[in-house]
Amino acid sequence: MTYNYLETLIHPYKKSLNKTESIIAKHMIDLGNEVVNKTLANLSEETGLSEATIFKFVKKIGFSGFQNFKISVASNFRTFEERSNEMIVFSDISESDSPFVIAQKLVNTNIELLENLIATLDEELLESAIELINSSETINFFGQGASSIVAYDSYHKFLRTKFHCQYAQDYHIQLTYATKLGPDDCAILFSHSGNTKETIEVGRILLENGVKIIVLTGDPSSDLVKLSSAAFVVLSKESAFRSETLTSRLVYLTIIDIIYTAIMYDDEKQNRKALLDIRHALSVTRYRDDLP
């Protein structure tokens, strides 16, 4: 299956598009890489819609302007076209596939997801999220179901920083703990659908208490995004037997890895001390070479 960057880019916004925006989205997806050769006037003539309407659509899907949008499209399609002919991006697996072919498809899908991430990652958003964390005393992680697993992995990683961190799996405990947080705290909420009732309820309590909220989700129009101070929208495509939460998990963890690494180097001295203290504490769990 041929990879279409525009289809992947627009996919998370489809639920929130009105009839006019849907026309623009379909036309751009049909054009594919050819959209980089178009002007607003061209697209206006081809769709029968005003240039202002098309410009607003481009803004809605996360770009500051039409030129910025075309640069992103051009760089992404060029990245994939420069691959060898043998490199094919797969979305689904069939029953006739051998284990090795399945391995190829899964790896190629993960490569696609990560390349989409680096192409669409907003530098200002990333810096804003890092600033929210750096201006906080604690970092708190929330999620339900599969998102809870990602939240726990993130919590385990950030324990190595200088910050006090918290994670609770039980929903009632999450609600209770949320009432204890305030303006000096930061919360990172995970929900791929963006519509998980429990996570939204936790988010509302956090917002009422003035907590800094960072959201990682797959739905840019969700209520959860509206509660956040900074929101990362993860682009992914559905597969017949793998839910979006599973296919995009790698992207969520990579975003956390990026933030974690930047945080660690932002105050290297304090974070190095925290890391050494943790390693020292954990040393009692390992066999010593000098034991008989």
N, C-alpha and C positions, 0 to 999 in steps of 0.2 A: 504494500500500500504506500502510495506517495505521501510524503510528509508535507503538510500545509501549515506553516507557522501561523497564518492568520486564523485558521480554524481553531487552533489551540489557544491562541491569544484571546479570541472573542468568546470562546466556550463558557467561561465562568460568568459572563455578563448576560447570557441568553435569556435567563428567566426575567431579567429586569428591563429588557428591550421592549419598546412600544412598536407598533406596526411600522412606522416610518423607519425607526432604527433597525428593525429586522430586515428591511429592504436593503439598507446600506450594508449591513453585515453580510447578507447573502451575496451581494454584488462583489464585495471585496474578497470574500472567500473564493468565489468563482474566478476572479481575476488572478488570485495568487500573487506571484512575484511581479506580475505586470502592473500591479498597483503603484509600484515605485516610478513608473513612467507616466503616471497620470497627475494632472493638476486638479485642484478643487473644481475648476471650471469644467474639466473633462468629466469628472465624476458627477457633477451636477447635471450635465447634459445627458449622461447615460442613465441616470436614475430618475430624472425628472424632479429632483429635489434641490433646494437652495444650497448654495455653498456654505452658508451659515449653519444649516442643519447638519451637513456632513462634518463641518469643523467641530460642532458640539458633540457629535458621535465620537470623534477621535479623542476629544477631551474626556468623554465618559469612560473610555476603555484605558485611561491612564496616561495619556500623552499631553505634553504641554502645548504642542502645536502640530500642524500637518507635516512639516518638514522633519520634525523629531520622529514622528510616526513612520515616515518613509525610510529614514535612516535605519531604524530598528528592523523593519521588514527586510530591507536590502541586505543588512549584515547577517541576518538569520538564514535567509535562503542561500546566501553565498556560502555560509558555513557548511550547510548540508550538501550543496552541489559539489563542493570540493572534496567530498569523501570519495573513496574508491567505489567502483561500480558494484563491488560485492557487499558494500555496507548498505543494508536496507533496514529501515525502521519499521518494526512490527507493532501492532496494537493488540492482536489476539492470537491465541494458540488453538490449533485444530487437533482433533483426535488422531490424525495421521502423523503428527510430528513426533520425531524421535526425541529422546531426552536431550541430546546435544542440540537439536534444532530449538527445542524449548529453551535451553540455556542461552542460545544466541538471541532469541526473541526477547527474553527477559532482560538480558544485559543491554540490548539495543534500546529497549523501552526506557530503561533507567538512564542511559546516556541522553536520550531525547529529553527526558524530564529535567536533567541537570543543565543541559544546554539551553533549554527554555528559561530556566531560572536565571542564569547569568545574563541572558539577553533581556530579561524583563525586570531584573532587580533594580529598584529605585535607590540611588545613592543617598538622596536626601532622607528618604524613609529609613534607611539603614542607620544613618548617623543620628536621626531623631530617636530611634529605638535605643541606641547605645547611650544617648544622653539621658533618656528616661531612667535607664538602669543605673547609670553612674550617679544620678542625683537622688538615688534611693538608699535606704538602709537595709532593706530586705527584698528578696525576689521570691515570688510565690507562684506555683505552677498548678493549673487547673485544667481538667478535661474529663470526659466521660467515655466509657467504652474503649474503642481503639485509640481515641485521642488521649485517654488517660495513660496509656502505655507510652505514648510520645512525651506526655508531660512528665512522667516518671523518669524517663531516660534523660530529659533535659534537666530535671532537678538533680539527678545523679552527677551530671556533668558540671553544673554550676556550683555544686558543693565544694569544688576545688578552687573557687574564687574566694576573695576576701569577704564576700557578702554572706549574710545569714539567709538561708534558703528554707523553704517549706513546701511540702507536698502531702496531700491527703487523698486517698482513693475514694473513701466513703462520701457520698453526696451530702449527708447531714453534717458531717465534720467540715466539709468545704463551706457550707453555708455559715456554720458557726464561726469558723476561722475568719471568713470574709468580714464579719462584723468587728473583728479585732484590728483590722488594717486601716491605714489612713494615708494622708498626703506624703508621708516619708517612705511609703512602701510602693513596690512595683509588682503587678500581677501579669503573668503571661498565660493567656487562655487559648486552648486549642479546640477547634471544632471544624471539621472539614465541611460539613453541611452549612455551618453558620447558624443553624436553626435548632440546635440541641437545647431543649427547654431548660434543663438543669444548669447548663453553662451560662445561658442568658440570665437566669435568676441570680447566679453567683456574680455575674458581671454587673447587674443592676445594684446589688448591695455594695460592691466595690466602688462603683461610680458615685453612689450617694455619700460614701465616706471619703471621697476625694483621692482614691488610689489611682496611680498611673497605670493604665491598662494597655498592654500590647496583645494584639490578636493575630493568630495564624489560622486562616480559613480558606475554603475554596469558593466561597460565595461573596463577592464584593458588595452585594446589595442587602446582605443579611442584617438583622437587628444587632447582632454581635459587633459588627463593624461600626455601627453607629454609636456604640458605647465606648469605643476604643480611643486612645490617644494616638496610637499608631497601629496600622493593620497590614499584614503581609497576605496577599492573595496568591494561593498556590494554583498554578495552571496544571491540569491533568486531563487525561482522556479515559473514558470508561472501557473496561474490558469485560468480556462475557462472564468470566469466573473470578475476577479480582475486582473488588469494590474500589472506588476512587480513593477511599481512605488508605487502602493498602498500597496502591500504586503510587500515591503521592507521599507516603510516609518518608521515603528517602529524601524528598525535597524539604519537608518540615525539619527533619533532623539536620540537613545541610544548612538551612537558614540558622538554626540554633548553633551549629558548629561555627558559622561565620561570626555571629554575635559573640559567642563565648571566646573565640580566639582574639577578636578585637578588644574585648573587655580585659582579657588576661594581659595583653601587651599595653593597654592604656595606663595601667598602674602596675608595671611589671614587678617592682620591688615588693609591694604588699601582697600581690597575688602569688609570687614565688614563695614568700614566707608561708602563706596559707597552704600552698601545695606541699611544701616540705614538712609542715606540721602534720598534715594528713598522712603523708608517707611514713612519718615516724610513728604515728599512732597505729597505722596498719601493719607495721613491721612485726608486731607480736603475733600476727596471724600466719606468719611464714616460718618454715623450718630454718634453723640456723645451721650454717656449715660446720660449726665447731661442736655440735651435739653428737654424742656417741651413737 
